[in-house]
Every structure is written in structure tokens, then in C-alpha cells.
Amino acid sequence: MIPEITGERTRGFMIKKILIVDDSPVSVKIMKSCVPKEPGYELLDANNGQKGVEQYKLHKPDLTFMDLTMPVMNGFEALQEIIRYNDKALVIIVTADVQVKAIAKAHELGAFTVVKKPPTKETIAAAIIEAQKTLDERN
């Protein structure tokens, strides 16, 4: 069952803009299909870590999904740059690399959480709900 995400907020800040950073066009397409259609998120994407950092700084998304293995700048480096730019950034790593070492490194660098590839509607919806709860607690 897919967790329900509602667009009505009684307090706090609602996630509206989501950035997807992955060098695989197929993975980006899958991620976009996994993001719930309601409440109408604005979806942005970048095809490598460097462009992901640039898009983050330009558009200031509320939530970012990031692959680890990418050309130009990998996900670890991009995560580090984004957290350096905004230490409150919510970055969710989406990766096929589920080795304990990689997951631990992602968390050490400031990742909000890690989702295993291939993503599902359920895992993405659950990750968005958790990110929303964190935003609500901050505000």
C-alpha cells in the first residue's frame, strides 16, 4: 500500500520542489514515475553530480534524490557540496550500492536517508513523508 501524501498542511512548510540527480535517463524516468502525482510536485532533474549541485543552488529544491555513481562529480561529492551550501538540505540517496560502508558514508556526509534501487512508489512516498515530518519539526 502506498502511503498517502496530502497537500493540506495545518502548519509548517510543504514540500513542493523535488530535484532528481542521476546520470541514467531510465532511472530519472523511473524516479519521476514513483513520486506521487498529488499534491503536484515540481520535478527537476540533473544528469551528474556537478549539474545537481548547480540545479540545487539555482532552484533551491525542498527535497533532493541523488544517485551515488555518476560521472563528473559522484553523489558523495555532490552531497557534500549541497550540505556545505545548505546544512539543512534534505538529500535522499537512491542507490544500488547497499554496502554498509557506502550507506554509513552517505549518512556521515549528511544524507537524510538511503533508498535502495530500484525505487518503488511505496519507498519513495514513505521517504517523502519522512522528509515532510522533518520539515514540520523544524518549523
URSUL-V989841 format. One record per residue. N is the residue number from 1. RES is the residue in one letter. SS is DSSP state (H for helix, E for strand, L for the rest). PHI is phi in radians with two decimals (none if undefined). PSI is psi in degrees with one decimal (999 if undefined). Layout:
N;RES;SS;PHI;PSI, N;RES;SS;PHI;PSI
This chain:
1;M;L;none;134.4, 2;I;L;-1.46;126.1, 3;P;L;-1.04;143.6, 4;E;L;-1.52;134.8, 5;I;L;-2.02;122.3, 6;T;L;-1.86;149.9, 7;G;L;-1.50;-6.1, 8;E;L;-1.58;125.4, 9;R;L;-2.13;135.6, 10;T;L;-1.59;-19.5, 11;R;L;-2.72;169.6, 12;G;L;1.37;-164.8, 13;F;L;-2.06;131.2, 14;M;L;-1.57;133.8, 15;I;L;-1.13;126.3, 16;K;L;-2.15;-38.7, 17;K;E;-2.00;125.6, 18;I;E;-2.16;129.6, 19;L;E;-1.82;131.8, 20;I;E;-2.00;122.1, 21;V;E;-2.05;110.3, 22;D;L;-2.80;137.9, 23;D;L;-1.38;-11.4, 24;S;L;-1.65;116.4, 25;P;H;-1.02;-33.6, 26;V;H;-1.15;-43.8, 27;S;H;-1.10;-40.5, 28;V;H;-1.08;-44.4, 29;K;H;-1.09;-43.5, 30;I;H;-1.09;-46.2, 31;M;H;-1.03;-45.9, 32;K;H;-1.06;-36.9, 33;S;H;-1.26;-21.7, 34;C;H;-1.48;-22.4, 35;V;L;-1.26;127.4, 36;P;L;-0.96;140.8, 37;K;L;-1.20;-34.6, 38;E;L;-1.71;139.9, 39;P;L;-1.62;32.2, 40;G;L;1.42;58.6, 41;Y;L;-1.19;146.7, 42;E;E;-1.54;118.9, 43;L;E;-1.83;127.3, 44;L;E;-2.06;157.7, 45;D;E;-2.54;159.8, 46;A;E;-2.51;146.4, 47;N;L;-1.77;10.4, 48;N;L;-2.81;168.4, 49;G;H;-1.07;-39.8, 50;Q;H;-1.10;-46.7, 51;K;H;-1.14;-32.7, 52;G;H;-1.08;-44.3, 53;V;H;-1.11;-44.3, 54;E;H;-1.07;-45.2, 55;Q;H;-1.12;-38.3, 56;Y;H;-1.05;-49.2, 57;K;H;-1.15;-35.9, 58;L;H;-1.28;-46.2, 59;H;H;-1.80;-15.3, 60;K;L;0.83;62.7, 61;P;L;-1.14;156.6, 62;D;L;-1.37;-25.4, 63;L;E;-2.61;141.3, 64;T;E;-2.23;132.7, 65;F;E;-1.83;128.4, 66;M;E;-2.32;129.8, 67;D;L;-1.36;160.4, 68;L;L;-1.66;-41.0, 69;T;L;-1.66;102.1, 70;M;L;-2.53;156.3, 71;P;L;-1.34;171.5, 72;V;L;1.20;-63.2, 73;M;L;-2.49;123.5, 74;N;L;-1.32;174.1, 75;G;H;-1.13;-34.9, 76;F;H;-1.09;-46.5, 77;E;H;-1.14;-42.3, 78;A;H;-1.14;-42.3, 79;L;H;-1.02;-46.2, 80;Q;H;-1.04;-43.8, 81;E;H;-1.13;-43.3, 82;I;H;-1.13;-43.9, 83;I;H;-1.17;-34.8, 84;R;H;-1.11;-38.8, 85;Y;H;-1.27;-40.9, 86;N;L;-2.53;101.3, 87;D;L;-1.20;-5.9, 88;K;L;-1.79;4.7, 89;A;L;-1.03;138.8, 90;L;L;-1.76;105.4, 91;V;E;-2.07;122.0, 92;I;E;-1.85;122.2, 93;I;E;-1.43;130.6, 94;V;E;-2.09;111.2, 95;T;E;-2.60;154.5, 96;A;L;-1.51;-14.4, 97;D;L;-1.45;94.7, 98;V;L;-1.83;25.2, 99;Q;L;-1.16;140.9, 100;V;H;-0.94;-40.4, 101;K;H;-1.07;-44.5, 102;A;H;-1.17;-42.5, 103;I;H;-1.12;-43.8, 104;A;H;-1.07;-42.7, 105;K;H;-1.09;-43.1, 106;A;H;-1.04;-44.1, 107;H;H;-1.16;-40.7, 108;E;H;-1.04;-36.2, 109;L;L;-1.42;-6.8, 110;G;L;1.99;10.8, 111;A;L;-1.11;141.6, 112;F;L;-1.21;-46.9, 113;T;E;-2.83;176.6, 114;V;E;-2.21;132.9, 115;V;E;-2.05;133.9, 116;K;E;-1.37;139.1, 117;K;L;-1.46;147.8, 118;P;L;-1.33;141.7, 119;P;L;-1.25;158.5, 120;T;L;-2.15;163.3, 121;K;H;-0.99;-38.2, 122;E;H;-1.16;-46.4, 123;T;H;-1.20;-35.5, 124;I;H;-1.25;-43.4, 125;A;H;-1.07;-42.6, 126;A;H;-1.11;-40.8, 127;A;H;-1.13;-40.0, 128;I;H;-1.15;-41.4, 129;I;H;-1.08;-43.6, 130;E;H;-1.11;-40.6, 131;A;H;-1.11;-41.0, 132;Q;H;-1.10;-41.7, 133;K;H;-1.05;-41.0, 134;T;H;-1.12;-42.5, 135;L;H;-1.08;-42.0, 136;D;H;-1.07;-41.2, 137;E;H;-1.16;-34.0, 138;R;H;-1.23;-32.7, 139;N;L;-1.67;999
